[in-house]
Amino acid sequence: MTNLPGGDPAARTAVPGDDRYLEASVEQALTAVTAAGPGEATAEETAEEIAAREAAASREAADSIMKAFGGIRGMVDMTLPGLVFILTFNITHQVSTAAWAALGLSAVFVVIRLLRRETIQHAFSGVFGVAIGAWISMKTGKAENFYLPGLLYNVAYCLALAISAVVRWPLVGLMLGPVTGEMFTWRTENPGRLKAYTKATWAWVVIMGIKPVILFPLYFTGDTTLLGWLKTALGIPALVLAMYVTWRILLKAPPPIKAPVED
């Protein structure tokens, strides 16, 4: 058999049914897959495989919502001190004792995270909020003022969410972009994700806005016990609902476009 010009020698001399023909075919297939790179479509990739890969990428990005908000641990760090305050106040009827108990628990959360070398972002946020509430409540002698900073923060947070959605810089996208690795490509290169982040941000406005609507009237009645229990009861469920709605929205969004490393 005579070799033809060009091509690999094994491929030129091999014929169907020959071992060299099979080896050459396998080598060419592996070369094609390697050249495509991870996450890129090859010529043989079907439409169903492309859709499945993109769906998996969208799901991975949607799952990042829990990570961005610190998971269950982060929600506990921000919620439990308020529960301790109202429990201690009902037992002792002392504003200062209840305030110090809540502040002490928040400090314990920070120390535990430091010892475990975990992020203290959410635990520190809890300490900061509890410290302000404790100071105001002890200064005024009114237990209900322990919850006032949190209520005002909730209103400001909802306003910031709404404004960010109106100006097309949705806050949910700003929080999740660094977590998913897309940074701000969702705003300039991925209109589908911009739309999804905007929709999710409005969902947060509605869900988180329920809390001040219910709690502010109670604050003005001075019923600290009912205010404390309701604020605790509305804390984690509202946050979980907002994250679940965001997760559902992002599942249907286009997959994120990773930002270049230098950006």
N, C-alpha and C positions, 0 to 999 in steps of 0.2 A: 504494500500500500504506500502511496507517495503522499508526503505532507503537502498541504496547500499553503501558499504564502499567507503570513499574518496569523494572529491568534496564539493561544497557548499550545505547546507541542502536544500535551496530553489530549487537549480538546481536538487538535487537528488529526490525530491518528486514531482517536476513539470512534467507534460506531455504536449505534443502539444495540444493547445486549452485552456490550463489552464492559468489564469492570472499570476501565479508565473512563468510559463515557459516563458512568454513574458518578464516579468521583468528581469529574469535571462539573457535572450538573449541580451536585451538592455544594461544591465550592463557589459556584456562581451565585447560588441562592443565598448562601451565608454572606457573601460580599455585598449583595443588594440590601440585605437587612441591616448589616453593620453600617453601610454608607448612609442609610436613612436616619440613623441616630434614634435615641430613646424619645418616644412621644411623637415622632413624626410619621406621617403616612408613607407607606411604600406603594409601589405601582400595583402590587398584588392585593393591597388592603381593600376590603370591600366597604361599601357604604355603611353596612351594619356595624362593622368593626370600628370605623371612624366615629360613628354615633355613640357606640358603647364607650370608647376611650374618652370622648368629650363629656359624656354623662358622668363617668367616674371622676374626671377632673372637677366638674361642677359640684359633685357630691363632696369631694375632699375639701373644696373651698367653703361649702356650706357648713361642714363640720367644724370649721375654724371659729364659728361664732361662740361656741362654748369656751374655747381657749382664750379668746379675746376678753371675755368677762370673768376670767379666773375660775371657771367651772363651779361646781357645787361648793368647793372650799371657799372661793372668793365670796359667794353669796352668803355663806354662813358667817364669815368674818364681818360682813357689813350689816347683818341683821341681828345676830345674837346679842350684842351689847344692848340694843334697845329693849329686848325682852328681859334681860337681866335688870335693867333700870326699873321697869314697871313692876317686876316681881319684888325687888328689894324695897321699892317705895310702898307697895301694898303691905309689906311685912313690918317695916320700921316707921313708915310715915315721915321719914326724914329725907328731904331733898338732897342734902349733901352726901348722906350715906349711899343713896341710890346712884348718885352721879359718880362717886368714887368707885363704886362697884362696877359700873359699866365701863368707866375709863380703865380700871385695872384689868378687866377682861380683854379689852382691845389691846392693851400693852402686852399681855400674855401672848396673844395671837402673833404680834410682831416678833417677839422673842423666839417663839417656836419656829416661825418661818426663817428667821436669821440662822438659827441653829441647824436647820435642814438645808440651808443655802437655797431657799426658794425666793421667788419675787415677793417683795413686801408691798407692792403697789396697792392691792385691795385692802390688806390689813392696815396699812398706813392711812389710807383714805378713811377707814373706819375709825381709827384713833383720832384723826383730825376732826371729823364730824362730831364724834362723841365729846371731844375736849371742848369744842365750842358750845355744844348744847349743855354740857355740865357746867361750864362757866356762867352761861346766861341764867340757867335755872338756879344756881346757888346765889348769884348776884341779885336776882329778883325775888327769890324765895318762892317762885311758882314752878311747880313740877311740870306743868304743860309746856313751859318754855324749853324744856330739854328737847322737844321734838320740833321746835320752831325752825332751827337752821336747816333741818332735813326737808321740811315742807317748802321753805324758800328755795332751797337748792333744786328740788323737784320741779318747781315752776320755772326756774331759770333754765334748767336742763331741757324742758319741753320747748321753751322759746328758742333755745339754741338749735335744737333739732329742726324745728319748723323753718327758721331762717336759713339754715344750711340747705334744706331741701329746695327752698324758693330760689336761692342763688346758684343752684346746681352744683353745690359742693356738699352732698349729703353726708352727715356725720357718721352714719354707719359705714360708708365707704372709706372715710378717713381712718376709722378705727380698724377695719378689717384689711385694708390694702397692705400694710406692712406685714400682717400675719400671713396672708396668702402669697406674698412675694410679688404682687402685681403693683404695689405702690400706687401711683396715680394713672396707670395706663387705662384703667376703667373709665376715666374721664375723657381721654383724648383718642383712644384707639378701640374702645369697646363699648359702643353706645348701648348695647343690650344690658351690660352690667351696670352702667350708669342709671338706666331706667329701673333696674332691680333694686339698686341701693337707694334710689329716691323713694321708691314704693315702700321699702322696708323702713326707711327713716320716718315716713308719715305714719306707718303702723306703730312705731315707738311713741310718736307724739300722742296718738289716741290712747294707747294702752297705759303709758306712764302718766298721762294727764288725768286718768280716773282717780288716782290717789289723792291729789290735792283737792279735787272737787268734793270728795267724800270727807277728807280729814280736816280741812280748814274750818268748816262749820262746827265740828266737834272741838277744835282748838278754842274757838271763841266761846263755847259753852263752859270751858274750864273743867270738863269731865276728863281728868287725866287718865283714869283707869281704862275707860272705853277707848280713848284716843290711843293709848299705848298698845292695847291688844289689837285694835284694828290696823294700826300702822304695821305691826309685826305680821299680822295675818295677810296684809296686802303686799308685803315686801317681796318675798321669794316667788309666790305664785304669779305676780304681775311680771316679774323679770323673766321667769321661765316661759310664760306665754309670749312675751315679746321676742325672746330668742327662738322659740319654736316657729313663730310666724316668719321671722327672718330666714330661718333655715329652709322653710317651705318655699319661700320666694326665690332664694338663691339656688335651690335645686333645679329650678326651671330656667335659670339664667345661663347665658353662654359661659364657657369655662374662662377663668382668668388668663390674661396675657402677662406672662412674667416680665418684670422690668429688667433691663440690662443691669449687670452687677455694678457698673460705674455710676448708675443713677441711685 
